[in-house]
Amino acid sequence: MPYELPPLPYRYDALAPTIDELTMRVHHDKHHGSYVENLNAALDGTEWADRPIEELLGDLDRLPEEKRAAVRDNGGGHANHTLFWEAMAADGGTGPDGALARAIEATFDSVTELKRRLSAAAVARFGCGWVWVIHDGNGLAITSTANQDSPLMHGHTPLLGVDVWEHAYYLKYQNRRADYIEAWWNVIDWARFAARYEEVPA
């Protein structure tokens, strides 16, 4: 079955004023939609067309060489954006609790320090890419990837991702990436972040 563009889990304007409706429509429908279309076109008629995207990204070397770049770029874009939409909510809450809160405290000392480090990494990401909170097999870590590369390509589990491509913020924030990142903390779905953390195999 071809890959499909997942519907947003909220209205296009639900995250305003942090993310405006026009940005959300262009970002979701056009950008993410293009990744899905291009991924399907690249894999159409092959044995790889029905594989979970996590499986493909986790072992790109298994793909025919002529398919790898398309899957890396478009499959990564599809997986990254799917997680991105799910990581946000209009009423995401004020912070983590439970196992995630304890893990953040143990790794970063505080939620404030987690925010500081991730925000710094997002501002420092040169060009287009993503900044992540991942589980690297040992615990939480912050990392960054270029373009549409996914932590799955490195054997890591992405738990929270911030899109720092200009199309994610330029209509509202222009070149002020730092302002976008600061505002983005207002729409994190901490409950979903916690659920993803608890799903990581022990």
N, C-alpha and C positions, 0 to 999 in steps of 0.2 A: 504493500500500500504506500503511495507517495507520502512524503512528509507534508504536514499541513501547518499553516500559520495559526498558532493558537489564539483564541480571542483574548482580549484583555480581561483580567479579572475584576475590572471596575470600569466606570465610564471614562471617556476620553478626557473629560474635564475634572475628574475626581481628585487629581493630585495638584490642582491649581491652588495657590499661585506658584508653588515650587516648580511644577512642570505644566506649562500652559497647554490648552487643548490642541492648538495647531501643531506644536512640536510633537505631541503625542500621536496625532493622526499621521503626520509625515514619517515619524520614526517607526511606528508600529506597522502601518499599512504599506508604506513605500520601501523603507530600508529593510526591515525584517522580512517583508513580503518578497523582496527581490532575492534575499538569501535563500529562502525556501524554494522559489522558482528555479534558481540557478543550481541548487543542490539536486533537485529532482531531475533537471535536464542532464546533469553530469552523470547520474547513476541510472537513468532510465534504461531498462532492458538488461541490467547487469544483476549478478547474484548479490550485490551489495545494497540494492534498492530498498530492501525490507529490513535491514539491520538497524537496531537501536543506534541513535546518533552517538551515544556515549561509547558504544562498542567501536564504532568507526574511528572516533577521535582518540580513543585510548590505544589504538594500534594502527596508525596510519601506514606503517611500513607494509602491512598486509595487503594494502590496496595496490592495484596496478599503478605504475609510476605516473601514467598520463592522467590519473584521476586524483592524485594526492593533493595537488594545489587547489583544485576546485572544492574538494571536501574540507581541506584545512580552512580555506577562506569562508566558504558558504555554510558548511556544516558547523564550523566554529561560530559563525555569526548567528546561525539558528539556535544553537545550544546556549550561547551566551545571552542572547536577548530573551529567550524563554525564561531563563533564571532571573534576568533583570526585572521583567514585568512582575514575576511572582515575589520578588524581594521588596516590593513597595505596596503601600496601602494608605488610604486616606486617614485611617485611624490605627496606625501601626503600633501605637503605644509609646511609652516614654523610655523604655529600656528593657534589657533582657532579665530573665529570672531563671530559676532552676539550674539545670546542668550547664547551660550556656553561660549563665552569669558566673558560675564557679570557674568555668574554663577561662573566661575572659580575665577574671581576677587573677588566676594562677599564671596566665601567660603575659598579660599586659599590665597587671596591677590594678587597672580600673577601666571602666568604659570610656572615661575621658581620655585616657592614654591610647586606647584602641582608636578612637575617633581622630586623635591628633596624628597618629602614625599613618592611618589609612588616608586621611586628607592630605598629608604631606606627600605620600606616594602618588596620589592622584594628580596633584599639581605638578609634580616632578616628571610624570610620564611624558616623554618627548613624543610629539606627534600624536597619532591615533592609537588607541588601545583601551585596556581595562585595568582596573585595580581590584584585587580580590582579598577576601578572607577565605582561606582554604583550610582543610585538614590534610596535612602532609603525611599522614600515617602515624605520626607521633603526637600531634596536637594541632592547635590553631597556629596559623602563620599568615602574614600579609605578603602578597606578591603582586607582580605586575606583568602583563603580557602585551605584546605589540599587536596591532591590527585586530584580527578576530581570533587569535590564538587562544586556546582554552587551557586551563590547568589540567584538564583531562589528558592532554597530550603529554604531560609530565607525570602521570600516575597519581595526581592529587585530586581531592574532592572539593569542588567549588561550593562554598556555603553562602557567600554574599559577594556580588559583583557590582562595580560602579563603571558605567559606560562613560569614557572620557573622549570618545569621538566627538568632533564638533557638532555633528548632526543631533547629538543628544541634548545640546544646550544653546546652540548659537542663536536661534531665533529670539530667545528671551535674554540671554546673558552676554551675547556677542563673544568677545574674547576673554571674558571674566570667568575663567574656569573655577577659580577659587570661590567665587560667590555661588556658583552652581553647586559645588561640593558642599559648602556650608549649608545651603538650603536643603540639599538632598537628605541630610540626616533627619529632617522633619517628616519624611514619608517612608522611612524604613519600616518594614513589617517585622518587628522583633519576634513575634510569635512564629512566623514562617522561618526566620533565621534559626530560632531555637529548634524547630521541628527538623530542619535539615541537619543540624548538628547531632540530634539524637538518632537520626537515621544512619549515621556513619557506623560501619561495622566495628565492633569492639576489637 
